[in-house]
Amino acid sequence: MGNKLYVGNLPFSATEAELTEAFSQCGTVTSAKIITDRETGRSKGFGFVEMSSDAEANDAITKFNGADYAGRPMTVNEAKPMVPREGGRGFGGGGGGRGGRY
């Protein structure tokens, strides 16, 4: 198991400092990051917390998965590696060309 955790179903008002404080109940938090929208800067309602050991991460999953956080049940599990998106840069499909006889 890894020591990086996905934390979902967070209220949009949650802060990285609050996540660090909450998860420090289970051990040393090496980083806490809330993911924000690039355009608006508003929270997307999820983030990642990295614990200093696998045992601490496992303890945090047991303690916080489904636990109430500002009236919402948190989702906490092991973070999966990011999978590259398919399709390159969005220049998909389409023939172009002239379309008829000339």
Backbone atoms as SQL, in Angstrom:
CREATE TABLE atoms (id INTEGER PRIMARY KEY, chain TEXT, resi INTEGER, resn TEXT, atom TEXT, x REAL, y REAL, z REAL);
INSERT INTO atoms VALUES
  (1, 'A', 1, 'MET', 'N', 0.839, -1.187, 0.000),
  (2, 'A', 1, 'MET', 'CA', 0.000, 0.000, 0.000),
  (3, 'A', 1, 'MET', 'C', 0.878, 1.242, 0.000),
  (4, 'A', 2, 'GLY', 'N', 0.406, 2.294, -0.647),
  (5, 'A', 2, 'GLY', 'CA', 1.138, 3.555, -0.679),
  (6, 'A', 2, 'GLY', 'C', 0.734, 4.450, 0.475),
  (7, 'A', 3, 'ASN', 'N', 1.465, 5.518, 0.646),
  (8, 'A', 3, 'ASN', 'CA', 1.145, 6.436, 1.735),
  (9, 'A', 3, 'ASN', 'C', 0.478, 7.715, 1.237),
  (10, 'A', 4, 'LYS', 'N', 0.095, 7.758, -0.045),
  (11, 'A', 4, 'LYS', 'CA', -0.624, 8.902, -0.585),
  (12, 'A', 4, 'LYS', 'C', -2.102, 8.547, -0.664),
  (13, 'A', 5, 'LEU', 'N', -2.944, 9.424, -0.107),
  (14, 'A', 5, 'LEU', 'CA', -4.368, 9.153, 0.001),
  (15, 'A', 5, 'LEU', 'C', -5.197, 10.122, -0.829),
  (16, 'A', 6, 'TYR', 'N', -6.239, 9.598, -1.452),
  (17, 'A', 6, 'TYR', 'CA', -7.256, 10.415, -2.107),
  (18, 'A', 6, 'TYR', 'C', -8.300, 10.751, -1.047),
  (19, 'A', 7, 'VAL', 'N', -8.681, 12.014, -0.962),
  (20, 'A', 7, 'VAL', 'CA', -9.707, 12.443, -0.011),
  (21, 'A', 7, 'VAL', 'C', -10.793, 13.150, -0.812),
  (22, 'A', 8, 'GLY', 'N', -11.976, 12.538, -0.865),
  (23, 'A', 8, 'GLY', 'CA', -13.052, 13.080, -1.678),
  (24, 'A', 8, 'GLY', 'C', -14.264, 13.481, -0.862),
  (25, 'A', 9, 'ASN', 'N', -15.218, 14.109, -1.554),
  (26, 'A', 9, 'ASN', 'CA', -16.473, 14.601, -0.991),
  (27, 'A', 9, 'ASN', 'C', -16.230, 15.649, 0.087),
  (28, 'A', 10, 'LEU', 'N', -15.233, 16.492, -0.166),
  (29, 'A', 10, 'LEU', 'CA', -14.927, 17.576, 0.766),
  (30, 'A', 10, 'LEU', 'C', -15.835, 18.771, 0.477),
  (31, 'A', 11, 'PRO', 'N', -16.184, 19.534, 1.510),
  (32, 'A', 11, 'PRO', 'CA', -16.910, 20.778, 1.245),
  (33, 'A', 11, 'PRO', 'C', -15.980, 21.752, 0.505),
  (34, 'A', 12, 'PHE', 'N', -16.546, 22.616, -0.308),
  (35, 'A', 12, 'PHE', 'CA', -15.727, 23.555, -1.087),
  (36, 'A', 12, 'PHE', 'C', -14.977, 24.537, -0.185),
  (37, 'A', 13, 'SER', 'N', -15.404, 24.641, 1.076),
  (38, 'A', 13, 'SER', 'CA', -14.754, 25.564, 2.015),
  (39, 'A', 13, 'SER', 'C', -13.538, 24.942, 2.712),
  (40, 'A', 14, 'ALA', 'N', -13.287, 23.648, 2.511),
  (41, 'A', 14, 'ALA', 'CA', -12.176, 22.967, 3.188),
  (42, 'A', 14, 'ALA', 'C', -10.837, 23.572, 2.751),
  (43, 'A', 15, 'THR', 'N', -9.899, 23.619, 3.699),
  (44, 'A', 15, 'THR', 'CA', -8.570, 24.154, 3.398),
  (45, 'A', 15, 'THR', 'C', -7.510, 23.074, 3.604),
  (46, 'A', 16, 'GLU', 'N', -6.341, 23.308, 3.028),
  (47, 'A', 16, 'GLU', 'CA', -5.230, 22.376, 3.192),
  (48, 'A', 16, 'GLU', 'C', -4.789, 22.314, 4.648),
  (49, 'A', 17, 'ALA', 'N', -4.839, 23.443, 5.348),
  (50, 'A', 17, 'ALA', 'CA', -4.456, 23.466, 6.763),
  (51, 'A', 17, 'ALA', 'C', -5.415, 22.608, 7.593),
  (52, 'A', 18, 'GLU', 'N', -6.715, 22.657, 7.281),
  (53, 'A', 18, 'GLU', 'CA', -7.690, 21.836, 8.000),
  (54, 'A', 18, 'GLU', 'C', -7.455, 20.352, 7.744),
  (55, 'A', 19, 'LEU', 'N', -7.137, 20.001, 6.492),
  (56, 'A', 19, 'LEU', 'CA', -6.848, 18.601, 6.170),
  (57, 'A', 19, 'LEU', 'C', -5.618, 18.125, 6.936),
  (58, 'A', 20, 'THR', 'N', -4.579, 18.945, 6.946),
  (59, 'A', 20, 'THR', 'CA', -3.355, 18.597, 7.666),
  (60, 'A', 20, 'THR', 'C', -3.652, 18.373, 9.142),
  (61, 'A', 21, 'GLU', 'N', -4.418, 19.268, 9.723),
  (62, 'A', 21, 'GLU', 'CA', -4.746, 19.158, 11.146),
  (63, 'A', 21, 'GLU', 'C', -5.553, 17.891, 11.430),
  (64, 'A', 22, 'ALA', 'N', -6.551, 17.618, 10.609),
  (65, 'A', 22, 'ALA', 'CA', -7.394, 16.435, 10.826),
  (66, 'A', 22, 'ALA', 'C', -6.587, 15.144, 10.688),
  (67, 'A', 23, 'PHE', 'N', -5.822, 15.025, 9.608),
  (68, 'A', 23, 'PHE', 'CA', -5.099, 13.780, 9.342),
  (69, 'A', 23, 'PHE', 'C', -3.898, 13.597, 10.254),
  (70, 'A', 24, 'SER', 'N', -3.435, 14.665, 10.892),
  (71, 'A', 24, 'SER', 'CA', -2.303, 14.526, 11.810),
  (72, 'A', 24, 'SER', 'C', -2.692, 13.727, 13.055),
  (73, 'A', 25, 'GLN', 'N', -3.989, 13.471, 13.249),
  (74, 'A', 25, 'GLN', 'CA', -4.431, 12.604, 14.344),
  (75, 'A', 25, 'GLN', 'C', -3.931, 11.172, 14.138),
  (76, 'A', 26, 'CYS', 'N', -3.609, 10.830, 12.879),
  (77, 'A', 26, 'CYS', 'CA', -3.167, 9.468, 12.553),
  (78, 'A', 26, 'CYS', 'C', -1.662, 9.371, 12.341),
  (79, 'A', 27, 'GLY', 'N', -0.956, 10.485, 12.424),
  (80, 'A', 27, 'GLY', 'CA', 0.490, 10.465, 12.228),
  (81, 'A', 27, 'GLY', 'C', 0.974, 11.743, 11.568),
  (82, 'A', 28, 'THR', 'N', 2.163, 11.671, 11.000),
  (83, 'A', 28, 'THR', 'CA', 2.782, 12.840, 10.377),
  (84, 'A', 28, 'THR', 'C', 2.289, 13.017, 8.951),
  (85, 'A', 29, 'VAL', 'N', 1.742, 14.186, 8.674),
  (86, 'A', 29, 'VAL', 'CA', 1.282, 14.524, 7.329),
  (87, 'A', 29, 'VAL', 'C', 2.436, 15.220, 6.619),
  (88, 'A', 30, 'THR', 'N', 2.910, 14.621, 5.511),
  (89, 'A', 30, 'THR', 'CA', 4.023, 15.235, 4.787),
  (90, 'A', 30, 'THR', 'C', 3.540, 16.244, 3.756),
  (91, 'A', 31, 'SER', 'N', 2.297, 16.087, 3.279),
  (92, 'A', 31, 'SER', 'CA', 1.717, 17.098, 2.390),
  (93, 'A', 31, 'SER', 'C', 0.212, 16.937, 2.341),
  (94, 'A', 32, 'ALA', 'N', -0.470, 18.047, 2.080),
  (95, 'A', 32, 'ALA', 'CA', -1.923, 18.053, 1.891),
  (96, 'A', 32, 'ALA', 'C', -2.216, 19.034, 0.773),
  (97, 'A', 33, 'LYS', 'N', -2.970, 18.605, -0.215),
  (98, 'A', 33, 'LYS', 'CA', -3.250, 19.445, -1.381),
  (99, 'A', 33, 'LYS', 'C', -4.716, 19.313, -1.758),
  (100, 'A', 34, 'ILE', 'N', -5.414, 20.440, -1.828),
  (101, 'A', 34, 'ILE', 'CA', -6.785, 20.455, -2.325),
  (102, 'A', 34, 'ILE', 'C', -6.723, 20.882, -3.781),
  (103, 'A', 35, 'ILE', 'N', -7.386, 20.138, -4.635),
  (104, 'A', 35, 'ILE', 'CA', -7.361, 20.418, -6.067),
  (105, 'A', 35, 'ILE', 'C', -8.362, 21.523, -6.382),
  (106, 'A', 36, 'THR', 'N', -7.896, 22.514, -7.140),
  (107, 'A', 36, 'THR', 'CA', -8.744, 23.656, -7.481),
  (108, 'A', 36, 'THR', 'C', -8.906, 23.776, -8.993),
  (109, 'A', 37, 'ASP', 'N', -9.976, 24.423, -9.380),
  (110, 'A', 37, 'ASP', 'CA', -10.245, 24.691, -10.784),
  (111, 'A', 37, 'ASP', 'C', -9.252, 25.734, -11.287),
  (112, 'A', 38, 'ARG', 'N', -8.658, 25.493, -12.445),
  (113, 'A', 38, 'ARG', 'CA', -7.650, 26.424, -12.987),
  (114, 'A', 38, 'ARG', 'C', -8.220, 27.811, -13.261),
  (115, 'A', 39, 'GLU', 'N', -9.436, 27.837, -13.762),
  (116, 'A', 39, 'GLU', 'CA', -10.031, 29.112, -14.179),
  (117, 'A', 39, 'GLU', 'C', -10.531, 29.946, -13.003),
  (118, 'A', 40, 'THR', 'N', -11.248, 29.290, -12.071),
  (119, 'A', 40, 'THR', 'CA', -11.890, 30.033, -10.991),
  (120, 'A', 40, 'THR', 'C', -11.111, 30.016, -9.683),
  (121, 'A', 41, 'GLY', 'N', -10.214, 29.036, -9.512),
  (122, 'A', 41, 'GLY', 'CA', -9.482, 28.900, -8.267),
  (123, 'A', 41, 'GLY', 'C', -10.310, 28.259, -7.164),
  (124, 'A', 42, 'ARG', 'N', -11.542, 27.879, -7.474),
  (125, 'A', 42, 'ARG', 'CA', -12.434, 27.267, -6.494),
  (126, 'A', 42, 'ARG', 'C', -12.101, 25.782, -6.323),
  (127, 'A', 43, 'SER', 'N', -12.265, 25.292, -5.101),
  (128, 'A', 43, 'SER', 'CA', -12.010, 23.884, -4.813),
  (129, 'A', 43, 'SER', 'C', -12.902, 22.989, -5.665),
  (130, 'A', 44, 'LYS', 'N', -12.357, 21.840, -6.076),
  (131, 'A', 44, 'LYS', 'CA', -13.142, 20.856, -6.812),
  (132, 'A', 44, 'LYS', 'C', -13.769, 19.822, -5.873),
  (133, 'A', 45, 'GLY', 'N', -13.520, 19.958, -4.570),
  (134, 'A', 45, 'GLY', 'CA', -14.150, 19.073, -3.600),
  (135, 'A', 45, 'GLY', 'C', -13.371, 17.797, -3.307),
  (136, 'A', 46, 'PHE', 'N', -12.116, 17.752, -3.745),
  (137, 'A', 46, 'PHE', 'CA', -11.278, 16.604, -3.412),
  (138, 'A', 46, 'PHE', 'C', -9.827, 17.038, -3.320),
  (139, 'A', 47, 'GLY', 'N', -9.019, 16.156, -2.754),
  (140, 'A', 47, 'GLY', 'CA', -7.608, 16.476, -2.617),
  (141, 'A', 47, 'GLY', 'C', -6.806, 15.234, -2.296),
  (142, 'A', 48, 'PHE', 'N', -5.566, 15.457, -1.915),
  (143, 'A', 48, 'PHE', 'CA', -4.647, 14.362, -1.610),
  (144, 'A', 48, 'PHE', 'C', -3.893, 14.688, -0.334),
  (145, 'A', 49, 'VAL', 'N', -3.708, 13.661, 0.490),
  (146, 'A', 49, 'VAL', 'CA', -2.934, 13.791, 1.717),
  (147, 'A', 49, 'VAL', 'C', -1.866, 12.718, 1.677),
  (148, 'A', 50, 'GLU', 'N', -0.642, 13.102, 1.979),
  (149, 'A', 50, 'GLU', 'CA', 0.451, 12.145, 2.010),
  (150, 'A', 50, 'GLU', 'C', 0.918, 11.994, 3.452),
  (151, 'A', 51, 'MET', 'N', 0.904, 10.751, 3.917),
  (152, 'A', 51, 'MET', 'CA', 1.339, 10.435, 5.279),
  (153, 'A', 51, 'MET', 'C', 2.789, 9.966, 5.231),
  (154, 'A', 52, 'SER', 'N', 3.464, 9.981, 6.394),
  (155, 'A', 52, 'SER', 'CA', 4.884, 9.628, 6.399),
  (156, 'A', 52, 'SER', 'C', 5.137, 8.122, 6.310),
  (157, 'A', 53, 'SER', 'N', 4.115, 7.294, 6.561),
  (158, 'A', 53, 'SER', 'CA', 4.316, 5.846, 6.447),
  (159, 'A', 53, 'SER', 'C', 3.039, 5.164, 5.969),
  (160, 'A', 54, 'ASP', 'N', 3.203, 3.963, 5.461),
  (161, 'A', 54, 'ASP', 'CA', 2.052, 3.182, 5.007),
  (162, 'A', 54, 'ASP', 'C', 1.115, 2.856, 6.161),
  (163, 'A', 55, 'ALA', 'N', 1.667, 2.582, 7.330),
  (164, 'A', 55, 'ALA', 'CA', 0.848, 2.251, 8.499),
  (165, 'A', 55, 'ALA', 'C', -0.039, 3.433, 8.894),
  (166, 'A', 56, 'GLU', 'N', 0.535, 4.629, 8.858),
  (167, 'A', 56, 'GLU', 'CA', -0.248, 5.831, 9.188),
  (168, 'A', 56, 'GLU', 'C', -1.336, 6.064, 8.144),
  (169, 'A', 57, 'ALA', 'N', -1.008, 5.829, 6.872),
  (170, 'A', 57, 'ALA', 'CA', -1.995, 5.993, 5.802),
  (171, 'A', 57, 'ALA', 'C', -3.139, 5.002, 5.976),
  (172, 'A', 58, 'ASN', 'N', -2.814, 3.762, 6.317),
  (173, 'A', 58, 'ASN', 'CA', -3.829, 2.740, 6.546),
  (174, 'A', 58, 'ASN', 'C', -4.722, 3.122, 7.716),
  (175, 'A', 59, 'ASP', 'N', -4.124, 3.651, 8.768),
  (176, 'A', 59, 'ASP', 'CA', -4.870, 4.101, 9.942),
  (177, 'A', 59, 'ASP', 'C', -5.819, 5.245, 9.566),
  (178, 'A', 60, 'ALA', 'N', -5.346, 6.166, 8.735),
  (179, 'A', 60, 'ALA', 'CA', -6.173, 7.299, 8.304),
  (180, 'A', 60, 'ALA', 'C', -7.370, 6.826, 7.473),
  (181, 'A', 61, 'ILE', 'N', -7.151, 5.837, 6.604),
  (182, 'A', 61, 'ILE', 'CA', -8.259, 5.297, 5.810),
  (183, 'A', 61, 'ILE', 'C', -9.311, 4.700, 6.737),
  (184, 'A', 62, 'THR', 'N', -8.857, 3.902, 7.702),
  (185, 'A', 62, 'THR', 'CA', -9.772, 3.267, 8.650),
  (186, 'A', 62, 'THR', 'C', -10.552, 4.309, 9.447),
  (187, 'A', 63, 'LYS', 'N', -9.864, 5.354, 9.885),
  (188, 'A', 63, 'LYS', 'CA', -10.496, 6.363, 10.739),
  (189, 'A', 63, 'LYS', 'C', -11.405, 7.324, 9.972),
  (190, 'A', 64, 'PHE', 'N', -10.993, 7.756, 8.769),
  (191, 'A', 64, 'PHE', 'CA', -11.701, 8.842, 8.098),
  (192, 'A', 64, 'PHE', 'C', -12.620, 8.447, 6.945),
  (193, 'A', 65, 'ASN', 'N', -12.462, 7.260, 6.362),
  (194, 'A', 65, 'ASN', 'CA', -13.344, 6.891, 5.252),
  (195, 'A', 65, 'ASN', 'C', -14.775, 6.762, 5.770),
  (196, 'A', 66, 'GLY', 'N', -15.671, 7.595, 5.241),
  (197, 'A', 66, 'GLY', 'CA', -17.068, 7.613, 5.677),
  (198, 'A', 66, 'GLY', 'C', -17.331, 8.525, 6.855),
  (199, 'A', 67, 'ALA', 'N', -16.273, 9.082, 7.444),
  (200, 'A', 67, 'ALA', 'CA', -16.439, 9.973, 8.598),
  (201, 'A', 67, 'ALA', 'C', -17.023, 11.313, 8.158),
  (202, 'A', 68, 'ASP', 'N', -17.761, 11.938, 9.070),
  (203, 'A', 68, 'ASP', 'CA', -18.393, 13.226, 8.792),
  (204, 'A', 68, 'ASP', 'C', -17.347, 14.346, 8.783),
  (205, 'A', 69, 'TYR', 'N', -17.375, 15.163, 7.734),
  (206, 'A', 69, 'TYR', 'CA', -16.514, 16.342, 7.644),
  (207, 'A', 69, 'TYR', 'C', -17.403, 17.486, 7.184),
  (208, 'A', 70, 'ALA', 'N', -17.744, 18.379, 8.087),
  (209, 'A', 70, 'ALA', 'CA', -18.619, 19.519, 7.800),
  (210, 'A', 70, 'ALA', 'C', -19.938, 19.063, 7.187),
  (211, 'A', 71, 'GLY', 'N', -20.488, 17.984, 7.745),
  (212, 'A', 71, 'GLY', 'CA', -21.792, 17.507, 7.285),
  (213, 'A', 71, 'GLY', 'C', -21.763, 16.598, 6.072),
  (214, 'A', 72, 'ARG', 'N', -20.579, 16.231, 5.617),
  (215, 'A', 72, 'ARG', 'CA', -20.460, 15.366, 4.436),
  (216, 'A', 72, 'ARG', 'C', -19.617, 14.143, 4.777),
  (217, 'A', 73, 'PRO', 'N', -20.020, 12.960, 4.283),
  (218, 'A', 73, 'PRO', 'CA', -19.200, 11.765, 4.534),
  (219, 'A', 73, 'PRO', 'C', -17.986, 11.746, 3.604),
  (220, 'A', 74, 'MET', 'N', -16.804, 11.810, 4.191),
  (221, 'A', 74, 'MET', 'CA', -15.565, 11.809, 3.398),
  (222, 'A', 74, 'MET', 'C', -15.330, 10.457, 2.743),
  (223, 'A', 75, 'THR', 'N', -14.705, 10.491, 1.589),
  (224, 'A', 75, 'THR', 'CA', -14.199, 9.288, 0.936),
  (225, 'A', 75, 'THR', 'C', -12.686, 9.336, 1.059),
  (226, 'A', 76, 'VAL', 'N', -12.108, 8.332, 1.683),
  (227, 'A', 76, 'VAL', 'CA', -10.654, 8.287, 1.847),
  (228, 'A', 76, 'VAL', 'C', -10.177, 6.906, 1.428),
  (229, 'A', 77, 'ASN', 'N', -9.288, 6.869, 0.438),
  (230, 'A', 77, 'ASN', 'CA', -8.683, 5.608, 0.028),
  (231, 'A', 77, 'ASN', 'C', -7.315, 5.873, -0.582),
  (232, 'A', 78, 'GLU', 'N', -6.625, 4.791, -0.914),
  (233, 'A', 78, 'GLU', 'CA', -5.293, 4.928, -1.482),
  (234, 'A', 78, 'GLU', 'C', -5.391, 5.619, -2.836),
  (235, 'A', 79, 'ALA', 'N', -4.536, 6.604, -3.056),
  (236, 'A', 79, 'ALA', 'CA', -4.528, 7.321, -4.335),
  (237, 'A', 79, 'ALA', 'C', -3.972, 6.407, -5.419),
  (238, 'A', 80, 'LYS', 'N', -4.628, 6.435, -6.563),
  (239, 'A', 80, 'LYS', 'CA', -4.159, 5.652, -7.699),
  (240, 'A', 80, 'LYS', 'C', -3.276, 6.544, -8.562),
  (241, 'A', 81, 'PRO', 'N', -2.292, 5.976, -9.249),
  (242, 'A', 81, 'PRO', 'CA', -1.441, 6.790, -10.112),
  (243, 'A', 81, 'PRO', 'C', -2.264, 7.447, -11.218),
  (244, 'A', 82, 'MET', 'N', -1.872, 8.652, -11.580),
  (245, 'A', 82, 'MET', 'CA', -2.584, 9.368, -12.628),
  (246, 'A', 82, 'MET', 'C', -2.343, 8.689, -13.965),
  (247, 'A', 83, 'VAL', 'N', -3.435, 8.457, -14.694),
  (248, 'A', 83, 'VAL', 'CA', -3.354, 7.818, -16.004),
  (249, 'A', 83, 'VAL', 'C', -3.377, 8.922, -17.052),
  (250, 'A', 84, 'PRO', 'N', -2.442, 8.895, -18.008),
  (251, 'A', 84, 'PRO', 'CA', -2.445, 9.942, -19.030),
  (252, 'A', 84, 'PRO', 'C', -3.736, 9.911, -19.835),
  (253, 'A', 85, 'ARG', 'N', -4.225, 11.080, -20.161),
  (254, 'A', 85, 'ARG', 'CA', -5.447, 11.175, -20.960),
  (255, 'A', 85, 'ARG', 'C', -5.147, 10.827, -22.400),
  (256, 'A', 86, 'GLU', 'N', -6.130, 10.228, -23.037),
  (257, 'A', 86, 'GLU', 'CA', -5.951, 9.880, -24.444),
  (258, 'A', 86, 'GLU', 'C', -6.388, 11.047, -25.319),
  (259, 'A', 87, 'GLY', 'N', -5.948, 11.029, -26.562),
  (260, 'A', 87, 'GLY', 'CA', -6.408, 12.026, -27.512),
  (261, 'A', 87, 'GLY', 'C', -5.492, 13.214, -27.675),
  (262, 'A', 88, 'GLY', 'N', -4.377, 13.212, -27.022),
  (263, 'A', 88, 'GLY', 'CA', -3.417, 14.297, -27.216),
  (264, 'A', 88, 'GLY', 'C', -3.940, 15.633, -26.759),
  (265, 'A', 89, 'ARG', 'N', -3.920, 16.611, -27.642),
  (266, 'A', 89, 'ARG', 'CA', -4.253, 17.979, -27.260),
  (267, 'A', 89, 'ARG', 'C', -5.617, 18.423, -27.754),
  (268, 'A', 90, 'GLY', 'N', -6.494, 17.489, -28.056),
  (269, 'A', 90, 'GLY', 'CA', -7.843, 17.875, -28.432),
  (270, 'A', 90, 'GLY', 'C', -8.023, 18.165, -29.906),
  (271, 'A', 91, 'PHE', 'N', -7.074, 17.755, -30.728),
  (272, 'A', 91, 'PHE', 'CA', -7.196, 17.975, -32.159),
  (273, 'A', 91, 'PHE', 'C', -7.763, 16.724, -32.814),
  (274, 'A', 92, 'GLY', 'N', -8.842, 16.217, -32.284),
  (275, 'A', 92, 'GLY', 'CA', -9.358, 14.927, -32.713),
  (276, 'A', 92, 'GLY', 'C', -10.123, 14.981, -34.013),
  (277, 'A', 93, 'GLY', 'N', -10.162, 13.862, -34.655),
  (278, 'A', 93, 'GLY', 'CA', -11.025, 13.531, -35.781),
  (279, 'A', 93, 'GLY', 'C', -11.204, 14.592, -36.843),
  (280, 'A', 94, 'GLY', 'N', -12.064, 14.272, -37.743),
  (281, 'A', 94, 'GLY', 'CA', -12.424, 15.248, -38.768),
  (282, 'A', 94, 'GLY', 'C', -11.509, 15.186, -39.964),
  (283, 'A', 95, 'GLY', 'N', -12.095, 15.206, -41.098),
  (284, 'A', 95, 'GLY', 'CA', -11.310, 15.077, -42.323),
  (285, 'A', 95, 'GLY', 'C', -10.732, 16.370, -42.797),
  (286, 'A', 96, 'GLY', 'N', -11.512, 17.402, -42.809),
  (287, 'A', 96, 'GLY', 'CA', -11.009, 18.628, -43.430),
  (288, 'A', 96, 'GLY', 'C', -11.083, 18.459, -44.930),
  (289, 'A', 97, 'GLY', 'N', -10.169, 18.986, -45.620),
  (290, 'A', 97, 'GLY', 'CA', -10.180, 18.852, -47.066),
  (291, 'A', 97, 'GLY', 'C', -11.225, 19.730, -47.725),
  (292, 'A', 98, 'ARG', 'N', -11.463, 19.489, -48.987),
  (293, 'A', 98, 'ARG', 'CA', -12.345, 20.351, -49.765),
  (294, 'A', 98, 'ARG', 'C', -13.767, 19.831, -49.847),
  (295, 'A', 99, 'GLY', 'N', -14.014, 18.600, -49.631),
  (296, 'A', 99, 'GLY', 'CA', -15.369, 18.104, -49.506),
  (297, 'A', 99, 'GLY', 'C', -16.144, 17.921, -50.800),
  (298, 'A', 100, 'GLY', 'N', -15.780, 18.492, -51.896),
  (299, 'A', 100, 'GLY', 'CA', -16.551, 18.325, -53.123),
  (300, 'A', 100, 'GLY', 'C', -15.638, 18.377, -54.333),
  (301, 'A', 101, 'ARG', 'N', -16.249, 18.234, -55.495),
  (302, 'A', 101, 'ARG', 'CA', -15.433, 18.285, -56.708),
  (303, 'A', 101, 'ARG', 'C', -15.247, 19.722, -57.166),
  (304, 'A', 102, 'TYR', 'N', -14.080, 19.991, -57.663),
  (305, 'A', 102, 'TYR', 'CA', -13.773, 21.339, -58.169),
  (306, 'A', 102, 'TYR', 'C', -13.121, 21.239, -59.502);
